[in-house]
Amino acid sequence: MTSERLVHIVDDVPELDDVTSLTLVVSLDGFLDAGSSAVIAARHLVDVGSEGGGSVVATFDVDQFHDYRARRPAVTFARDHYEAFDAPRLVVRLLRDAGGTPFLLLAGPEPDNRWEAFCRAVGEVVDRFGVTLVVQMGSVPMAVPHTRPIAITHHANRPELVTGATSWAGELRVPSSAQALLELRLGEWGHASQGFVAHIPHYLAQLDYPRASAILLEHVELAGRLTLDLSDLKVAADEREEEISRYLSANEEVGEVVASLERQYDAFAESEESGSNLLADDQPLPTGDEIGQQFEQFLAGLEPVEDPEPDDDTDGDTDDPDDTAQGDPS
């Protein structure tokens, strides 16, 4: 397998010489990142995974994958000159969990092009370090209330790796992503890959939503047999939930939209075993326009959760919200 030198891999990584089981966690910000859930999860892994953010063991040639005009990096204009260009970076870091077990994290902006070449480059990383399992994280906006448990779509390229039940019946044709193609290609090359996609309340899709990040990492823990300290992340999640609750209690119209979603969700939960779908006959779902009108003020009234300064390796602009809102449950 050749990567056309699209990825530069460190030759000597003695920390992995005697490792027989190695997990590669993948979090690409952009399309599959409603609520910035996967990005927040990746930043948390870097924060707790090793002193100094771990060591970079592979660097992708981001110029080959990034469309700078579609997702323009920020640059600082200081009085009369430019400085501090936030260059997008797509790298693999070597981190350790709370018990000292090493694992890898691939994080950065989702490639805008050359997906097949990107998959081959990831495949070279997998082969070089003897990765035994690839675990992907993602999130999509859904018409669900934040007051109910966060649903997770499980997917994998081997049946035995699908660890949770699915609410999807039959087949769905959805917009693809680099991560979806990566899972397919890894399966063709004989590598195990599974992933988890969190369902984010539609009206919170443009806000940081650390509650979903914590849920995603709990699934990563189980899949990769890792032990992760999620305490700080859960504190941030609780603070966000309290902020949302305060706003809803002071805005009756917005609360009615959430109540409608709650009724819809509960109707589905009660009839799920009988094979009913999410749309109950007597509980019409609010349209996207209705939700958008009600939550325009909601989004403006909430302050973002204060996170640590983002790591350079996980920076990257998100896609247009209209693109993200299409969703990708797989």
N, C-alpha and C positions, 0 to 999 in steps of 0.2 A: 504494500500500500504506500502510495506516495502523496505527500502533502504539497508538492511544488514549492517547498520552503515557505509555506504560509504560516508555519508555526515554528518557533525556535525553542527547543527543549534543552534544559540543563543536562549536561552529560553525566554528571556524578551527583547522585542524591543518596548518600549513605544511609540516611534515616529510613529508606525504603528497601534496603538490601535484603533484610530478613522478613519482610512483611509478606504474608501469604494470602491475606484477604484485605482488599483495598477498595473503598467506596469513592467515587467521583460524584460530587453534588454539582448540579448545573442550575444556574439562575441567570437568565438573560432578560434584561429589562427592555421593555418596549411593548410588544403586542400582548403577551400573556402576563400582564402585570397590573391588573386593576387594583386600586388601593395601594400601589407600590408594595404590595405584600411580599413578593419574591425578592425584591431589591432590599427591603428592610431586613428580611430573613438572612440574606447573604451578608449584609453589613454586620449583623449580629454575630454570624459565624466568624467573621474576621476579627471582631472585637474580642470574642471570648476564646477563639481558636488557638491563639499563640501570642506571646509577647511581640509587639512590633508588627502585628498583622500577619505573621507567618512569613514564609519565604516563597518567592515566585519561582516556579519550576518550569513554566512554559509561557511564552508570550506569542500571541497571534499578531500577524501583520495586519493591523486594523485598517490600514489604508486600502487593503484589498476588499474589505467587507462593508465599510461605512460610507453612507451617502451624506456628505457634509451639508449639502444644500437642503436635504429633507430634515435632518436633525442637526442643527447648527450648534456646535459647542460654544460655551460662553468664553468671553475674553474680557479682561479688565481694561478700561480706558482711564488712565491716571493723568488727569489734567491736560497733557498735550502729547501723550504717547500710549501705545498699547503694551500690556504686559499680562502675565499670568494667564496664558491660554490653557483652558481645561481640555486637554487632549483626551479623546476617548481611549480607553484601554480595555483590552480583552485578554485576560490572563488566567492561568491556573496557579493557585496557591496551595502550598502544603500546610495544613493546619492539624491541630490535635484536639480531641474532645476532652471532657473533664477527667476522664480516666487515663489520658495519655495516648489513646489510640489514634494513629495518624489517618487522615483522610484528605482528599483533594477537593478544591472548590474552583469551578470554572464560572467566572462572573464577568459581566460587562454588557455592552449594548448588543442586542440581537443583530446579527448581520443583515444588512439591507439587500445584499446580493451574493452571488456565488455560494449558495447554500450547499451544493454538492461538494464543492471544494472545502468548505468549512467542515462538513461532516467527515471528509477524509482526513483533515487535519486533526480533528478530535479523535478519530480512530487511531491516528499515530500516537497521540498522547496515551490513549488506553493501552495500546500494545507496548509502548515503551516502559510504562510503569507497572504493567501487570494488573490493571484495574479489573476487579472481579464483578463490580456492580456499578452502574450509572443510575443515579437518582435525580430526577428533574422536579423543579418546583414551578408553579404558575398560578395565575388567578384570573378570573373572568367576571364581568358584571352580570348579575342575574336579578330577576324580579323577586327578591326575597327580603324579609325584614331582618334588621340587625339584632332584634330581640329573640331570635331563635338560633339554635345551634348552626354553626357554619358547616355546610355540606361540602364534601370533598369528592371529586371524581378521581377514581383510581384508574390507571392505565399501565400497560406493560407490553413488551414484545414477547413474553412467554406467559402462558395461562397461569402457571403456578405462582407467578409474581403478583398477580392481581389479588390484593389482600382484602379488598372491601367490596361490598355489594354495589351495583350500579342502578341508578334510577332511569337510565337511558334505555329505551326499547327500540330494537331494530338498528338501522343505520342512519347516521346524520352526515350531511355534506356541509362542512364548515371551512372557513378560511384556514389555510395551513400556516405553519410557523417553522422557523428553523429547528426548534426543539422537536416538533412532531416528525420532521424529516429525519432528524438525528436518531430518534428512537427506531424508526423503520430501518435505516441503514445499519445501525448497530446490530439489529436482529439478523439482517442478512449476512453480516460478517461474523456471526456467532457470539456476540457480546450481549450480556443480560442488561436490560434497561427497564426501569419502571418510573412512574411519576405520579404527582399529585397536583390537582388543580382545585383551588379554593373558589367557592361561589361567593362573590362579594355583593352586598346590597347595591343595586344600581345607583342609588343616590349618594353612595359613599365612594364610588369608583375613582373619583379624582382627588380624594383625600388620602393621607397616609392612614393605613388601617392595620396597626400592629397586632390586633387580635388574630387576624387571619395568618399573619406571619408566624405567630406562636403555634397555631394549629398545624401549619405546614411543617414546621421543624419537629413537632412531635411525631409526625408520620415519617420524616427523614430519620429520626432516632431509631424507630422500630425497623425500618427497612435496612438501614446501614449498620444496625447494631452499634449505635453510638450513644454516648451519654453527654447531653448538652445542657448547659446552665441557661435556663430561659427566664430566670427571675426578673432581670431588668426589662426584658421584652414584655413580660406580663404586667409589670407595673405601668409601662407606657400604654398597654392595651386598656387597663383599668381606667387610666386618666382620660383616654379618648372616649370610652364608653360613658363616663360621668359627664363629660362635656356634651356629648350628643343627647343624653337624657335631660340635662338642664335646658338645652335649647328646645327640645320637643315639649317639655312641660310648659314652656312660655309661648309656644306657637301652636295653637289648636288646629289650624288648617293642615299644617305639616304632620301633626300627630294623626290626623284622620287618614292621610295617605299610608302611613306606617300601619295603622290599625287595619286598613283594607288588605295590605300585604300579609298581615298576621292571620286574618281570617282565611285568606287564600292558602297560605302555608299549612294551617291547621286542617283545612278541608282535604288537602292533598295527603297529609300525614295519616289522617283517619281512614282514608280510602285506598292507601297505597297497596295494601295486601290484596285487595280485590282487583288490582290492575288498573285503577283509574289514573288519569294523568293529572298534571298540576292545575289544569283549568277546570274547576268545579262549575257545574251548570249554573248554580245560583250565586256564584261569587266572581263577577267580572273583574279581570285584572286591570288596574290603571294602565293607560297607554303611556308610551315613552314621553309624549308631549305633556301629558298631565303630570307625570312625575317631575319632568324638567321644570314646569312652571312653579310647582309647589316648592321645589328645592333650590331654586335660583337664589333666594334669600338665605336658605339654610346653608349652602356652601359658602356664601359670603360671610356668614356670621360666625363660622367656626375658625378658630386659630389652629394652625398646624402643630402637631406634636413635635416638641423639640427633641431632635435626635442628635447624636454625636455628628461631628463633621464627617461627611461621606468620604469613604476611602477612594482614592484616585482610581483604583482598579474596578470599582463598581459604579462609577459615574456613567452617565449617559442620559440624553433626553428621552422622554417617553414619546410614543407615537401619538398621533392625533387622537383625541378621545373618541371621535366618530369611528375611527378604525378599531380601537380597542373594544368599543361597545358591540361590535359584531359578535365577539365571544369566540372561544375555542374550547369546548369541553373535553377534548381528548389530548 
